[in-house]
Amino acid sequence: MLEPVKKHWRVALLVVVVLASTVVLFAPQFAPETGVAADENPADARQGITNLQFGLDLAGGTRIRAPLEGYTATDVNFDGDDPPDVGRAVADGLSGTDSTDISVTRSTQREGYGTIEVTDANVTEEQFRTAVEAAGYWAEDTEVRVGVTEETRNAAQDVIQSKINEAGLSGGQVQQVTDPSGRHYMQIEVPGEGREDVIELLEDRGTVRLDIYYPDPDAEGNATRIRNALVRDDFDEIGTATRDQRSDVAYVPVTIVGDAPEGQQSPAEQYQAAVQEADAAAGRGQGTRWRCNTDDYTETEDPCLLLVVDDEVVSTFGMDDGLADSMRAGTWANDPNFRLTTGNEEGSFERAQEVSINLRAGALPAELNIGGEGSVSSISPTQGESFRLYSLITGIISVFAVAGMVFLRYREKEVALPMILTALAEVYALLGFAALVNYPIDLAVVAGFIAVVGTGVDDLIIIADEVMSEGDVNSRTVFDSRFRRAFWVIGAAAATTIIAMSPLMVLGLGDLSGFAIFTILGVLIGVLITRPAYGDILRTLLTER
């Protein structure tokens, strides 16, 4: 039984790919998750009888394309100041702007220099330039450009994608696109949702708080959790992820509101009192630190700070002895700021960025300019359904047109029928891949499928013409020699296609990325799987020895 499989392993591989695609396309276990209902019954997540997700063009929905508001000053001379101090100094020169709207990043190539970014939509370019100059950080080669940094764009993309995922919107995607002038835009596509609902989703802010969890011998379960020790409104400033220049430790600086109406405690004083309560209950004294068990805070012997977003603990922190002592002495509230550190090991800076984003409770790091340079387009579900029908009809017409031309060319079912079947298997495998990675099918992807059919049949015709060019083939040795010549030709053509399509895939050109991805993937499947399988089939049908 193994001998035929070993002999025709290329065909066997194609069969395995087709079977795997069938499982991914139709098994409910592979349905995309879209919320609680989908978790309970994965079949509920489908947009039809298959596990395929359809994009905006084919399902209807809303597309928003807008830049992030802000300006960036590059090659700024920090004059030896730390990034938080730089941010506060520039913010002081901007009326109505605090340091949470200023991001400061050190340059990795030029010591003492870096980048300053403002994300306050009310600040003009001239005002920002003046503030940087007034703070004394302007250098000879400093420049101000419209737009935010790549880090801010990436953070905004993560926040928006998280919002879409948490809302259970199947097929929603976010990508960065660039126009010919170099202006960067966020492109958000949410199938099945109206314009107002998507904008409301983007503007929605989650709930965030810092809790204190500490062991208490008098409490049930030997632990007490002080909820709402700090809520979002208690934060005066939330900095961006920063790396200490000396220790290389990544951290997020925060400042708590220190003012309150007469006769009331400020948020900083209330938090200081909560820390003192936890400290006393845990039996910690002067000169000790909170050694939080960050792997499992419920097993800790020392108090822990818990960052809670939408009632889920996302990060835990300890407290060094210096900060703890100032809390015990009651002096911290006079200058209420501290650092939430994530360490200096690999990935610590990325974790600090996540902490900064979470502290902002899912708020975008910069405002989307939807009403100005942005654009919003909507497609009704009915129109999307019509597009799906037209795409299916177009695909069927393409298959019949190709099949008809192949039969007219060869007049031999032994050559033409395997050619059509392997070409269709190629598209089927691509559909399986799209279902596996939950890639939304839109018109650009459909165009990629049609391009794959065209290039695939072209290659199969090259193979058939080459092996039959000098008359009938009776010897497998002769067949193999001719097949290798043909395969070199289609291999070179495949390499050319991949090279030509690669820029479209990586340059962030919106819908063209999907077209390029599936065209390249189709070419790779063809060269590695379907073309060799077709050659194996022809060898069996056309040769006798």
VEXDREN-2710 file (C-alpha; in Angstrom, 1 decimal):
% VEXDREN-2710
k/r/px/py/pz
1/MET/0.0/0.0/0.0
2/LEU/2.9/2.3/0.8
3/GLU/4.6/1.7/-2.6
4/PRO/2.0/3.6/-4.7
5/VAL/2.1/6.5/-2.2
6/LYS/5.9/6.6/-2.3
7/LYS/5.9/6.4/-6.0
8/HIS/3.4/9.2/-6.5
9/TRP/4.2/11.2/-3.4
10/ARG/3.6/14.5/-5.2
11/VAL/0.0/13.7/-5.9
12/ALA/-0.4/12.3/-2.4
13/LEU/0.9/15.7/-1.0
14/LEU/-1.7/17.5/-3.1
15/VAL/-4.4/15.3/-1.8
16/VAL/-3.4/15.9/1.8
17/VAL/-3.4/19.7/1.2
18/VAL/-6.9/19.5/-0.3
19/LEU/-8.2/17.4/2.6
20/ALA/-6.6/19.7/5.1
21/SER/-8.2/22.7/3.4
22/THR/-11.6/20.9/3.5
23/VAL/-11.3/20.4/7.3
24/VAL/-10.2/24.0/7.9
25/LEU/-13.0/25.3/5.6
26/PHE/-15.9/23.3/7.0
27/ALA/-15.0/22.0/10.5
28/PRO/-16.8/24.1/13.2
29/GLN/-13.7/24.0/15.4
30/PHE/-11.9/26.3/12.9
31/ALA/-14.7/28.9/12.9
32/PRO/-13.4/32.4/13.8
33/GLU/-14.3/33.4/17.4
34/THR/-16.6/36.4/17.6
35/GLY/-17.6/36.6/21.2
36/VAL/-19.4/34.5/23.8
37/ALA/-21.8/32.9/21.5
38/ALA/-19.0/31.8/19.2
39/ASP/-17.1/30.3/22.1
40/GLU/-20.1/28.3/23.1
41/ASN/-20.9/27.2/19.6
42/PRO/-18.1/27.9/17.0
43/ALA/-20.5/27.4/14.1
44/ASP/-22.2/30.7/15.2
45/ALA/-19.1/32.6/14.1
46/ARG/-19.5/31.6/10.4
47/GLN/-20.6/34.0/7.7
48/GLY/-22.1/31.1/5.7
49/ILE/-21.6/27.4/5.5
50/THR/-17.9/27.7/5.5
51/ASN/-15.4/29.2/8.0
52/LEU/-14.4/31.9/5.5
53/GLN/-14.5/35.5/6.7
54/PHE/-15.6/38.2/4.2
55/GLY/-14.1/41.6/4.2
56/LEU/-15.9/44.9/3.8
57/ASP/-16.4/44.6/0.1
58/LEU/-18.3/41.3/0.3
59/ALA/-20.0/41.6/3.7
60/GLY/-20.9/45.3/3.9
61/GLY/-19.7/47.5/6.7
62/THR/-17.6/50.6/7.3
63/ARG/-14.1/51.7/6.3
64/ILE/-12.4/54.6/8.0
65/ARG/-9.1/56.0/6.6
66/ALA/-7.7/58.8/8.7
67/PRO/-4.3/60.1/9.9
68/LEU/-3.3/60.4/13.5
69/GLU/-3.2/64.0/14.7
70/GLY/0.2/65.3/15.8
71/TYR/3.6/66.7/15.0
72/THR/7.1/65.2/15.5
73/ALA/10.3/67.1/16.1
74/THR/13.4/65.1/15.1
75/ASP/17.1/65.5/16.0
76/VAL/16.2/67.4/19.1
77/ASN/19.1/68.2/21.6
78/PHE/17.9/67.1/25.1
79/ASP/20.8/69.0/26.7
80/GLY/21.4/66.2/29.2
81/ASP/17.8/66.2/30.5
82/ASP/15.8/63.0/31.0
83/PRO/12.8/62.4/28.7
84/PRO/10.1/63.0/31.4
85/ASP/11.7/66.4/32.1
86/VAL/11.9/67.2/28.4
87/GLY/8.2/66.4/28.0
88/ARG/7.2/68.6/31.0
89/ALA/9.3/71.5/29.7
90/VAL/7.7/71.4/26.3
91/ALA/4.2/71.0/27.7
92/ASP/4.7/74.1/29.8
93/GLY/5.1/76.1/26.6
94/LEU/1.8/74.9/25.2
95/SER/-1.4/76.3/26.7
96/GLY/-3.9/73.6/27.6
97/THR/-1.5/70.8/26.9
98/ASP/0.0/68.5/29.6
99/SER/2.8/66.1/29.4
100/THR/0.5/63.1/28.7
101/ASP/0.2/64.6/25.2
102/ILE/4.0/64.8/24.8
103/SER/6.1/61.7/24.0
104/VAL/9.9/61.9/24.2
105/THR/12.2/59.2/22.8
106/ARG/16.0/59.0/23.0
107/SER/17.9/58.4/19.8
108/THR/19.8/55.1/19.6
109/GLN/22.2/56.5/17.0
110/ARG/23.0/60.0/18.4
111/GLU/23.7/60.3/22.1
112/GLY/22.0/63.2/23.8
113/TYR/19.5/63.7/21.0
114/GLY/16.0/62.3/20.3
115/THR/12.5/62.9/19.2
116/ILE/9.7/64.9/20.7
117/GLU/6.1/64.3/19.6
118/VAL/2.9/66.1/20.5
119/THR/-0.5/64.5/20.0
120/ASP/-2.8/67.3/21.2
121/ALA/-5.1/68.0/18.2
122/ASN/-5.4/71.7/19.3
123/VAL/-1.7/72.4/18.9
124/THR/-0.5/73.9/15.6
125/GLU/2.9/73.2/14.0
126/GLU/4.1/76.8/14.8
127/GLN/3.0/76.5/18.4
128/PHE/4.9/73.2/18.8
129/ARG/8.0/74.6/17.1
130/THR/7.9/77.7/19.4
131/ALA/7.5/75.5/22.5
132/VAL/10.5/73.3/21.6
133/GLU/12.6/76.4/21.0
134/ALA/11.5/78.1/24.2
135/ALA/12.4/75.0/26.2
136/GLY/15.9/75.2/24.8
137/TYR/16.0/71.9/23.0
138/TRP/16.1/73.2/19.4
139/ALA/19.2/72.2/17.5
140/GLU/20.6/73.3/14.2
141/ASP/19.3/70.2/12.3
142/THR/16.0/69.9/14.2
143/GLU/13.0/69.5/11.9
144/VAL/9.3/69.4/12.6
145/ARG/7.1/67.2/10.4
146/VAL/3.4/66.5/10.3
147/GLY/2.3/63.2/11.8
148/VAL/3.3/61.0/14.7
149/THR/6.1/58.5/15.2
150/GLU/6.1/54.9/14.0
151/GLU/5.8/53.8/17.7
152/THR/2.7/55.8/18.2
153/ARG/1.2/54.4/15.0
154/ASN/1.9/50.9/16.0
155/ALA/0.4/51.5/19.5
156/ALA/-2.7/53.0/17.9
157/GLN/-3.0/50.0/15.6
158/ASP/-2.8/47.6/18.6
159/VAL/-5.4/49.6/20.5
160/ILE/-7.9/49.7/17.6
161/GLN/-7.4/46.0/16.8
162/SER/-7.9/45.2/20.5
163/LYS/-11.1/47.2/20.5
164/ILE/-12.4/45.3/17.5
165/ASN/-11.5/41.9/18.9
166/GLU/-13.0/42.6/22.3
167/ALA/-16.2/43.8/20.6
168/GLY/-16.4/40.4/18.8
169/LEU/-16.5/41.8/15.3
170/SER/-15.4/39.0/13.0
171/GLY/-13.3/40.1/10.0
172/GLY/-12.4/43.5/11.4
173/GLN/-8.9/44.6/10.6
174/VAL/-6.6/47.6/11.0
175/GLN/-3.6/48.4/8.9
176/GLN/-1.3/51.3/8.2
177/VAL/-1.3/52.7/4.7
178/THR/0.8/55.4/3.0
179/ASP/-0.2/57.8/0.3
180/PRO/2.2/58.8/-2.5
181/SER/3.3/61.9/-0.5
182/GLY/4.4/59.8/2.4
183/ARG/1.5/60.7/4.7
184/HIS/0.6/57.8/7.0
185/TYR/-3.0/56.8/7.6
186/MET/-4.8/54.2/9.7
187/GLN/-7.2/52.2/7.7
188/ILE/-9.9/50.5/9.8
189/GLU/-12.4/48.1/8.2
190/VAL/-15.3/46.6/10.2
191/PRO/-17.6/44.3/8.2
192/GLY/-21.3/44.4/9.1
193/GLU/-21.1/47.6/11.2
194/GLY/-22.5/51.1/10.5
195/ARG/-20.5/54.3/10.4
196/GLU/-21.8/55.7/13.8
197/ASP/-21.2/52.4/15.6
198/VAL/-17.6/52.1/14.4
199/ILE/-16.8/55.7/15.4
200/GLU/-18.4/55.2/18.8
201/LEU/-16.3/52.0/19.2
202/LEU/-13.1/53.9/18.4
203/GLU/-14.0/56.7/20.9
204/ASP/-15.0/54.3/23.7
205/ARG/-12.7/54.3/26.8
206/GLY/-12.5/51.2/29.0
207/THR/-12.2/51.2/32.8
208/VAL/-8.7/51.2/34.4
209/ARG/-7.6/51.2/38.0
210/LEU/-4.6/50.3/40.2
211/ASP/-5.5/47.9/43.1
212/ILE/-3.4/46.9/46.0
213/TYR/-3.4/43.2/46.9
214/TYR/-1.8/42.3/50.3
215/PRO/-1.8/39.5/52.9
216/ASP/-3.7/40.2/56.0
217/PRO/-3.8/37.7/58.9
218/ASP/-7.2/39.1/60.0
219/ALA/-8.8/38.8/56.6
220/GLU/-10.7/35.8/55.3
221/GLY/-8.4/33.8/53.0
222/ASN/-5.4/35.6/54.5
223/ALA/-5.5/38.3/51.8
224/THR/-7.2/41.7/51.2
225/ARG/-7.6/43.5/48.0
226/ILE/-8.1/47.3/48.1
227/ARG/-10.1/48.1/45.0
228/ASN/-10.0/51.4/43.2
229/ALA/-6.9/52.6/45.1
230/LEU/-6.4/54.7/41.9
231/VAL/-8.8/55.1/39.1
232/ARG/-8.2/56.8/35.7
233/ASP/-9.3/60.3/36.8
234/ASP/-6.7/60.1/39.7
235/PHE/-3.8/60.2/37.2
236/ASP/-2.5/63.6/36.4
237/GLU/0.1/62.4/33.9
238/ILE/0.7/59.1/32.2
239/GLY/4.0/58.9/30.4
240/THR/5.1/56.8/27.5
241/ALA/7.4/53.8/27.8
242/THR/10.9/54.9/28.6
243/ARG/14.2/53.1/29.2
244/ASP/16.6/54.4/31.9
245/GLN/19.9/55.4/30.3
246/ARG/22.0/54.1/33.2
247/SER/20.3/50.9/34.3
248/ASP/18.5/50.1/31.0
249/VAL/15.3/49.4/33.0
250/ALA/12.1/50.0/31.1
251/TYR/9.4/51.9/32.9
252/VAL/6.3/54.1/32.6
253/PRO/6.3/57.3/34.7
254/VAL/3.0/58.4/36.2
255/THR/2.0/61.4/38.3
256/ILE/-1.1/61.3/40.6
257/VAL/-3.4/64.3/41.2
258/GLY/-2.1/66.1/44.3
259/ASP/-4.7/68.8/44.6
260/ALA/-8.2/68.6/46.3
261/PRO/-10.9/71.0/47.6
262/GLU/-10.3/72.3/51.1
263/GLY/-11.1/69.8/53.7
264/GLN/-10.8/66.8/51.4
265/GLN/-8.0/64.4/50.7
266/SER/-6.4/64.5/47.3
267/PRO/-6.1/61.3/45.2
268/ALA/-2.4/61.2/46.1
269/GLU/-3.1/61.3/49.8
270/GLN/-5.8/58.7/49.6
271/TYR/-3.5/56.4/47.7
272/GLN/-0.7/57.0/50.2
273/ALA/-3.1/56.0/53.0
274/ALA/-4.1/52.8/51.2
275/VAL/-0.4/51.9/50.8
276/GLN/0.2/52.6/54.5
277/GLU/-2.8/50.3/55.4
278/ALA/-1.5/47.5/53.2
279/ASP/2.1/48.0/54.5
280/ALA/1.0/47.8/58.1
281/ALA/-1.2/44.8/57.6
282/ALA/1.6/42.9/55.9
283/GLY/4.0/43.8/58.7
284/ARG/6.5/45.6/56.5
285/GLY/8.8/48.2/58.1
286/GLN/11.1/51.0/57.2
287/GLY/13.8/50.1/54.7
288/THR/11.9/47.1/53.2
289/ARG/10.4/46.8/49.8
290/TRP/7.4/45.1/48.3
291/ARG/8.7/41.9/46.6
292/CYS/5.6/41.1/44.7
293/ASN/5.3/37.6/43.2
294/THR/4.6/38.8/39.7
295/ASP/4.1/35.2/38.4
296/ASP/1.1/34.7/40.8
297/TYR/0.2/37.7/42.9
298/THR/-2.2/35.5/45.0
299/GLU/0.8/33.6/46.3
300/THR/2.7/36.7/47.4
301/GLU/3.9/37.4/50.9
302/ASP/4.3/41.1/50.2
303/PRO/1.7/43.5/48.9
304/CYS/1.3/43.9/45.1
305/LEU/0.1/46.7/42.8
306/LEU/-2.3/45.4/40.3
307/LEU/-3.1/47.1/37.0
308/VAL/-6.7/46.2/36.2
309/VAL/-8.3/47.0/32.9
310/ASP/-12.0/46.2/32.3
311/ASP/-11.9/44.0/35.5
312/GLU/-9.0/41.9/34.3
313/VAL/-5.5/42.0/36.0
314/VAL/-3.1/42.7/33.1
315/SER/0.1/43.6/35.1
316/THR/1.5/43.4/38.6
317/PHE/4.2/45.5/40.3
318/GLY/6.3/45.6/43.4
319/MET/7.6/48.7/45.2
320/ASP/11.2/49.6/46.0
321/ASP/12.3/50.6/49.5
322/GLY/12.8/54.3/48.6
323/LEU/9.2/54.7/47.4
324/ALA/7.8/52.6/50.2
325/ASP/9.7/54.6/52.8
326/SER/8.3/57.9/51.5
327/MET/4.8/56.4/51.6
328/ARG/5.4/55.3/55.2
329/ALA/6.7/58.7/56.2
330/GLY/3.7/60.5/54.5
331/THR/6.0/62.7/52.3
332/TRP/5.3/61.0/49.0
333/ALA/2.0/62.9/48.5
334/ASN/3.9/66.2/48.4
335/ASP/5.4/65.1/45.0
336/PRO/3.1/62.2/43.9
337/ASN/4.9/60.5/41.1
338/PHE/6.4/57.0/40.7
339/ARG/7.6/54.6/38.0
340/LEU/5.9/51.3/37.0
341/THR/9.0/49.3/36.0
342/THR/9.0/46.2/33.8
343/GLY/12.7/45.3/34.1
344/ASN/15.6/45.3/31.8
345/GLU/15.4/41.8/30.2
346/GLU/14.4/41.1/26.6
347/GLY/10.8/42.3/25.9
348/SER/10.7/44.6/28.9
349/PHE/10.3/47.7/26.8
350/GLU/7.4/46.2/24.8
351/ARG/5.7/45.3/28.1
352/ALA/6.2/48.9/29.3
353/GLN/4.5/50.1/26.1
354/GLU/1.6/47.7/26.9
355/VAL/1.4/49.1/30.4
356/SER/1.3/52.7/29.1
357/ILE/-1.5/51.7/26.7
358/ASN/-3.5/49.9/29.4
359/LEU/-3.2/52.9/31.7
360/ARG/-4.8/55.0/29.1
361/ALA/-7.7/52.5/29.2
362/GLY/-7.8/51.7/25.6
363/ALA/-7.7/55.4/24.5
364/LEU/-5.8/56.1/21.3
365/PRO/-2.4/57.6/21.8
366/ALA/-3.3/60.2/19.2
367/GLU/-6.6/61.4/17.9
368/LEU/-7.8/60.2/14.5
369/ASN/-8.5/63.1/12.1
370/ILE/-11.7/61.6/10.7
371/GLY/-13.5/64.8/10.0
372/GLY/-10.6/66.6/8.3
373/GLU/-8.2/64.6/6.1
374/GLY/-9.9/61.3/6.9
375/SER/-12.6/59.6/4.9
376/VAL/-15.4/57.2/5.9
377/SER/-17.1/54.9/3.4
378/SER/-19.9/52.4/4.1
379/ILE/-21.2/49.4/2.1
380/SER/-24.6/48.0/3.0
381/PRO/-24.9/44.3/3.7
382/THR/-27.2/43.9/0.7
383/GLN/-24.6/45.5/-1.6
384/GLY/-22.0/43.2/0.0
385/GLU/-24.1/40.2/-0.7
386/SER/-24.5/41.3/-4.3
387/PHE/-20.7/41.6/-4.6
388/ARG/-20.3/38.0/-3.2
389/LEU/-22.7/36.7/-5.9
390/TYR/-21.0/38.6/-8.7
391/SER/-17.6/37.4/-7.5
392/LEU/-18.8/33.8/-7.5
393/ILE/-20.2/34.3/-11.0
394/THR/-17.0/35.8/-12.2
395/GLY/-15.0/32.9/-10.7
396/ILE/-17.2/30.3/-12.4
397/ILE/-17.0/32.2/-15.8
398/SER/-13.2/32.3/-15.4
399/VAL/-13.0/28.5/-14.7
400/PHE/-15.2/27.6/-17.7
401/ALA/-13.4/30.1/-20.0
402/VAL/-10.0/28.6/-19.0
403/ALA/-11.4/25.0/-19.3
404/GLY/-12.9/25.7/-22.7
405/MET/-9.6/27.1/-24.1
406/VAL/-7.6/24.2/-22.7
407/PHE/-9.9/21.6/-24.3
408/LEU/-9.8/23.5/-27.6
409/ARG/-6.0/23.6/-27.4
410/TYR/-5.3/19.9/-26.6
411/ARG/-8.5/18.0/-27.5
412/GLU/-7.2/15.3/-25.1
413/LYS/-9.0/14.8/-21.7
414/GLU/-5.8/13.1/-20.3
415/VAL/-4.0/16.4/-20.6
416/ALA/-6.8/19.0/-20.1
417/LEU/-8.8/17.5/-17.2
418/PRO/-5.9/17.1/-14.8
419/MET/-4.8/20.7/-15.7
420/ILE/-8.2/22.1/-14.7
421/LEU/-8.4/20.0/-11.5
422/THR/-5.0/21.0/-10.3
423/ALA/-5.6/24.7/-11.0
424/LEU/-8.9/24.5/-9.0
425/ALA/-7.0/22.6/-6.2
426/GLU/-4.6/25.5/-6.0
427/VAL/-7.5/28.0/-5.4
428/TYR/-9.1/25.6/-2.9
429/ALA/-5.8/25.4/-1.0
430/LEU/-5.7/29.2/-0.9
431/LEU/-9.3/29.3/0.5
432/GLY/-8.2/26.9/3.2
433/PHE/-5.3/29.1/4.1
434/ALA/-7.5/32.2/4.3
435/ALA/-9.9/30.3/6.6
436/LEU/-7.0/29.0/8.7
437/VAL/-5.6/32.5/9.4
438/ASN/-9.0/34.2/9.5
439/TYR/-8.0/36.5/6.6
440/PRO/-11.0/38.5/5.3
441/ILE/-11.9/37.7/1.7
442/ASP/-12.5/41.0/-0.3
443/LEU/-12.5/42.0/-3.9
444/ALA/-8.7/42.4/-4.0
445/VAL/-8.3/38.8/-2.7
446/VAL/-10.7/37.5/-5.3
447/ALA/-8.7/39.3/-7.9
448/GLY/-5.6/37.5/-6.5
449/PHE/-7.4/34.1/-6.9
450/ILE/-8.3/34.9/-10.5
451/ALA/-4.6/35.9/-11.1
452/VAL/-3.5/32.6/-9.6
453/VAL/-5.8/30.6/-11.9
454/GLY/-4.4/32.5/-14.9
455/THR/-0.7/32.2/-14.0
456/GLY/-1.3/28.6/-12.8
457/VAL/-2.9/27.4/-16.1
458/ASP/-0.2/29.3/-18.0
459/ASP/2.5/27.2/-16.2
460/LEU/0.5/24.0/-16.7
461/ILE/0.3/24.7/-20.4
462/ILE/4.0/25.3/-20.6
463/ILE/4.5/21.9/-19.0
464/ALA/2.1/20.1/-21.3
465/ASP/3.5/21.8/-24.4
466/GLU/7.1/21.0/-23.5
467/VAL/6.5/17.3/-22.8
468/MET/4.4/16.9/-25.9
469/SER/6.4/19.2/-28.2
470/GLU/8.3/16.4/-29.9
471/GLY/5.5/13.9/-30.3
472/ASP/4.2/11.1/-28.1
473/VAL/6.2/10.3/-24.9
474/ASN/6.6/6.7/-24.2
475/SER/9.7/6.7/-22.0
476/ARG/9.5/8.2/-18.5
477/THR/13.2/9.1/-18.8
478/VAL/12.3/11.3/-21.8
479/PHE/9.3/12.7/-20.0
480/ASP/11.4/13.6/-16.9
481/SER/14.0/15.4/-19.1
482/ARG/11.3/17.5/-20.8
483/PHE/9.5/18.2/-17.6
484/ARG/12.7/19.5/-15.9
485/ARG/13.2/21.9/-18.8
486/ALA/9.6/23.2/-18.4
487/PHE/10.0/23.4/-14.7
488/TRP/13.0/25.7/-15.0
489/VAL/10.9/28.0/-17.1
490/ILE/8.0/28.2/-14.7
491/GLY/10.3/28.4/-11.7
492/ALA/12.0/31.5/-13.2
493/ALA/8.5/33.0/-14.0
494/ALA/7.4/32.3/-10.4
495/ALA/10.5/34.1/-9.0
496/THR/9.7/37.1/-11.3
497/THR/6.1/37.2/-10.1
498/ILE/7.2/37.0/-6.4
499/ILE/9.8/39.8/-6.8
500/ALA/7.2/42.0/-8.7
501/MET/4.5/41.5/-6.1
502/SER/6.7/41.8/-2.9
503/PRO/6.6/45.6/-2.8
504/LEU/2.8/45.6/-2.9
505/MET/2.8/43.3/0.0
506/VAL/5.1/45.1/2.3
507/LEU/4.6/48.8/1.5
508/GLY/1.2/49.1/3.2
509/LEU/-0.8/50.0/0.1
510/GLY/-4.2/48.9/1.5
511/ASP/-6.2/46.5/-0.6
512/LEU/-3.3/45.8/-2.9
513/SER/-1.6/44.0/0.0
514/GLY/-4.2/41.3/0.0
515/PHE/-3.9/40.9/-3.8
516/ALA/-0.2/40.6/-3.5
517/ILE/-0.2/38.2/-0.6
518/PHE/-2.5/35.7/-2.2
519/THR/-0.9/36.0/-5.6
520/ILE/2.5/35.2/-4.1
521/LEU/1.1/32.4/-1.9
522/GLY/-0.7/30.9/-5.0
523/VAL/2.6/31.0/-7.0
524/LEU/4.4/29.2/-4.1
525/ILE/1.7/26.5/-3.8
526/GLY/1.9/26.0/-7.5
527/VAL/5.6/25.6/-7.8
528/LEU/6.0/23.5/-4.7
529/ILE/2.8/21.3/-4.8
530/THR/0.4/21.6/-7.8
531/ARG/2.9/21.8/-10.7
532/PRO/4.9/18.7/-9.6
533/ALA/1.6/16.9/-8.9
534/TYR/0.4/17.7/-12.5
535/GLY/3.7/16.5/-13.9
536/ASP/3.3/13.2/-11.9
537/ILE/-0.2/12.7/-13.3
538/LEU/0.9/13.4/-16.9
539/ARG/3.8/11.0/-16.5
540/THR/1.4/8.3/-15.4
541/LEU/-1.1/9.0/-18.2
542/LEU/1.2/9.6/-21.1
543/THR/4.0/7.1/-20.6
544/GLU/4.1/3.4/-20.8
545/ARG/7.6/2.5/-19.4
END
